[in-house]
Amino acid sequence: MANVTRKTFLLSGLSTMGFLGTVAGAPAAAKTVKPVFMASGSASAGTSVASLRDAELIPQLNPVIRLYPAKALSRTGEFRFGPGELEMMLPFLGAGEIAWTVNAPEAGKYNVALCYSTTEAGTPITVSANGEAELPFAATVTEGFFYPHPNGPSANPGDPDSDTFWTLRQYYMFERVAIQGELSLVRGVNIVKLAVKGEKGREIFRLRSLELTPVSQVDAVAAADARAKASRSNTDWFANAGYGMWFHFLDLTTPPKGPRIPYKDAVNALDVKKLAKMVDDCGASYLIFTVNHGNPTCPAPIKSWEALHPGWTTERDLIAELADALGTYGIRLMLYMNCPGVGKLVQMPGTAVDLPTYSEAEYSRQLISVFEEFGRRYGEKLAGYWFDSWFQTLESYPNLPNERLYTAMKTGHPNRLVSVNHWSFPTEVQWQDYWCGEITDLPAKPFGARYIKRGAGAGLQAHASIYLDAPWFHITENKEMEPPRYSAQVLADYIRTCQKDQAPVTIGVGIYQDGTIGPNSFTVLKELRGLIRTGRKRKA
């Protein structure tokens, strides 16, 4: 396990399975158990999550039908489906056609939208159903926050762990664009096709999904979205935070030298006072701390989590202690959680596409139970969440009760901030408060406004997350921390640009198992504090 990378996490299923092999600190044997839920708050007085009927959790199906490349009936033409795409998107390197089988509950007319990225204005697209009238569309250039690579895209981009892969950043500017006209679907099975025209060569179009919304449901969908937007929490403190830090403290995290110790021992040994002081020395206004990524670790005695993942919780409540220690410096605690690791999804080999092993109602119960227990336990000590892999979750569970989940996430603190990550894809859930902003690398384009106007996070509070040294986590034994990729001045310039738009920047920093960070990165961040936090008072 010493050489696990971000790509390996995705391709091996570590990001979703939860009951995988043994590493230091992991349970010796993985047992399949039937989750047993404690009473976890109420949908109505005296009603536990476990007692909610399926119809109460999933009162209706999502009227928006989303067609993803991985679930297509056929794909013909000039495509690239390499490890970088992981079946989550489809790059067209010339003409091509993709077809889906669509089972419509009723005959009717549907509005059509495409979620795509392109740098080629006017690329001809057609969408049709059952071989009848085609809807023509000339693709418009999409917008986002990535600059093109100065040397242009690589002909062989490779996987997400390679430098050549990130030369494709200009193609990761996805937007949702409506197509004029309507498609007619019959009741039952339909064949929907999308065709792209173009000369073979470099990339001309990249598809995330095709969306079909019944014309009869357009007003209802718009009303639901408006209700979600009106329910969002006030983000003022976050908008004015400047910057924060992010630690992936995992069971695979290593010490500066020697073998890693078991996860529970590492949690018990972590000096939260020293860690909090270090975060303050770095000038961060908030800290995002990882609950789980890969294996289903949880650094606290959460009963609902233990029921789902026996042996992976800890007796020490590191979350509560860390929140208190950070609070002495006025620093807020947020939590990262990878939700596919909560519901035992099974990953299709060689992809990042998951298959469900529970009903949507049962998976919803799991999430609600966990979220409500976290909320009751930590209250206002927990300032926010950053939920990862939500776009993968929704591919598996398109009818999740997002409003009910959002309410559960707010348990104990109605103003707790929530974001569900769709990576660079257009968000499919309006029940969230800010954009996850997984921009990853600098340079990046400015947001231009506090609330994103165009691009993947349109309408949400702007926010950027980048990493400074380790690619989010440091898990190789006896290896020095990766060097900082940016100087304090480069970071300060970007943060100041974002501050003009009231957009916070989260800096991912590699952490060792003893709670220290790379000395070179620490030097950069202390200098950054001096550049940005000139008026911030220090604790005596």
Buried (B, 14 or more C-beta within 10 A) or exposed (E): BEEBBBBBBBBBBBBBBBBBEEBBBBEEEBEEEEBEBBBBBEBEEEEBBBEBEEEBBBEEEBBBBBBBBBEBEEBEBBBBBEBBBBBBBBBBBBBBBBBBEBEBEEEBEBBBBBBBBBBBEEBBBBBBBBEEEBBEBEBBEBBBBBEEBEEEBBEEBBBBBBEBBBBBBBBBBBBBBEBEBBBBBEEEEBBBBBBBBBEEEBBBBBBBBBBBBBEEBBEEBEEBBEEBEEBBBEBEBBBEBBBBBBBBBBBBBBBBEEEBBEBBBBBBEBEBEEBBBBBBBBBBBBBBBBBBBBBBBBBBBBBBBBBBBBBBBBEBBBBBBBBBBBBEBEBBBBBBBBBBBBBBBEBEEEBBBBEBEBEBBBBBBBBBBBBBBBBEBBEEBBBBBBBBBBBBBBBBBBBBBBBBBBBBBBBBBEBBBBBBBBBBBBBBBBBBBBBBBBBBEBEBBBBBEBBBEBBBBBBBBBBBBBBBBBBBBBBBBEBEBBEBBBEBEBBBBBBEBBBEBBBBBBBBBBBBBBBBBBEBBBEBBBBBBEBBBEEEEEEE
